Amino acid sequence: MNLHDQRNYTMLFDFYELTMGNGYFLTGMDKRKCYFDVFFRQVPDGGGFAICVGLEQVIDYINNLKFTDEDIAYLRSKNVFDEKFLVFLRDFRFTGDIYAVPEGTPVFPGEPILTVVAPAIEAQLVETYILLTLNHQSLIATKANRIVRAANGRPISEFGSRRAQGSDGAVLGARAAYIAGCAGTACTMTDRDYGVPAGGTMAHSWVQMFDDEYTAFKTYCELYPNAATLLVDTYSVLKSGVPNAIKAFREVLLPKGITKCGIRIDSGDITYLSRKARAMLDAAGFTECKIFASNALDETIIRDILLQGAQIDAFGVGERLITSKSEPVFGGVYKLAAVQDGDGEIIPKIKISENAAKITNPHFKKVYRLYEKESGKATADLLCVYDEVIDDSKPITIFDPDYTWKRKTLTDFTARELLVPIFRAGKCLYQTPTIGEIRSYCLGQIDTLWDEVKRFENPHNYYVDLSQKLWDIKHDLLNKANA
């Protein structure tokens, strides 16, 4: 378990999960095996893909599920729950199965990113924490990767702790941002607990604490000669900030043989100021001095200022990343897909809505990702019934589940199952990778997506299709419901 928070989150669920659990218990449905899918319906910011992050925290949560005596006493005080149900909760533990996509996997609307297979009460009680964890970290990872891609190879540091929604928002948001490609974070706790590189230099208050700007810069260079990045916009970037930085670099760093240094611009017209600052630094011989920019940035601003010729080597991005300000809700849901009867048969279930986008895909499913062998690029994802096997040595015809006349036959492809076993009979089978391994996997998988899918605006609609068997089951259920 990670060290950042040792709180027991067993009671972090919506109250209706308890009333339903009590009802299942009293009606004898508590041991009925259920199949629940976590999926989302729309990519934030109109993007072409999302990134699934948060599995490590889900695993920690499941491993530590336990009702305390204080929890039971609180529930008893509500005068809602049967005493035998409370006794059941006292010895509660998760005994089910969980399948999930590995952290860092690019994912698409409508496909399961995690599936819970467990007795009804167990499956119901874990809903809220699983959703809040995957929703939050997937949201931040998806936003962070957009910002990273906009920077076109320039490092992005996550700077958002003080604007995050709470401590978990800061710590786990920084974790998610790193997995999605950020170079590091300003959040020290995320470095301590998760190994995300933390860094930082100074705030404006450092400069203001001294009698003059030059003395503030000179002192900082003396203290940190190998990491001297100076904040040059406290007073005037071009009239005093950059000239004083050059003076401090020349008087403190050059005698030590140090030429690597940096300045940071946190306000004003960053394009104009960075171009002027670059010219001043180069003229003074500090061609290795890096220029960093911060100040309410996001992917749109970064892309625009770079197109305008901004001379920026790296960016610090805060509130618009850590809160995903442009679209701060991921929208993942937890829906029943099947139940098991007394004979062990899996019975598919479907939720029907007048809103077609809210009609669910029934049954216990697996998800295949199909890659072109020649290019290595992902072509489509295929949702299948759990007992189907895709033989990638043979041609396969896939079709759009809504516009079934749109068909494509694949002949030279590789099929990979996305959902992997995480828990089996309550025991964790999954060896969690290091955060560096998760990050490398994430960026490698994003590279398998076509550039058209990665466009910020009007991205190509990546295909998430249903197998013929699953499509038939879904439409049979729809037809029966409408009969």
Number of C-alpha atoms within 10 A of each C-alpha: 13 11 10 15 10 9 8 13 15 17 18 13 17 14 12 11 18 19 13 16 23 23 17 18 18 14 9 9 15 20 13 15 22 26 27 26 29 23 24 20 15 18 20 19 17 13 20 25 24 26 27 29 32 24 22 19 18 16 18 14 20 22 16 16 16 19 18 15 10 9 16 15 11 11 17 14 10 8 9 11 17 15 14 12 16 18 11 13 18 15 10 14 16 21 17 19 21 27 21 20 22 25 25 29 24 23 25 23 18 21 23 28 27 25 28 28 24 25 22 22 25 22 25 22 22 22 20 17 20 24 20 19 20 26 22 26 27 30 30 34 30 29 30 32 26 23 27 23 20 20 23 11 10 16 18 28 27 28 28 25 23 15 15 21 14 10 14 16 20 23 23 25 32 36 30 31 32 28 31 32 22 28 20 25 29 23 24 18 19 24 18 14 16 19 16 25 18 19 15 15 14 13 12 14 9 15 22 13 11 13 9 11 20 19 15 19 27 23 14 21 22 15 11 12 20 14 15 25 24 29 25 27 21 18 13 13 24 16 11 16 24 24 19 22 27 22 16 23 26 18 14 18 22 14 10 11 8 14 18 18 21 21 24 25 25 21 16 13 11 22 20 14 18 25 15 16 23 20 15 17 21 12 10 13 13 20 15 12 20 18 23 24 25 20 17 16 19 26 20 13 14 25 17 13 17 16 10 11 12 22 22 22 17 19 27 26 25 24 20 24 32 32 23 24 14 12 14 17 16 24 17 24 18 19 20 23 24 22 22 16 12 8 6 9 9 17 15 18 21 19 14 15 10 7 7 8 11 12 15 20 27 25 24 26 22 22 24 21 17 22 22 17 13 8 10 15 19 22 19 19 24 21 25 22 19 12 8 13 12 17 11 16 11 10 13 15 11 21 19 15 17 10 8 10 9 10 12 11 10 17 14 15 22 20 21 13 16 19 19 17 16 23 22 16 13 16 15 16 14 15 8 14 13 11 19 14 13 20 23 15 19 23 17 13 16 23 14 16 20 16 13 14 17 18 16 16 12 12 15 15 13 19 17 22 23 23 20 16 12 22 18 12 19 20 13 12 17 15 10 8 10 7 6
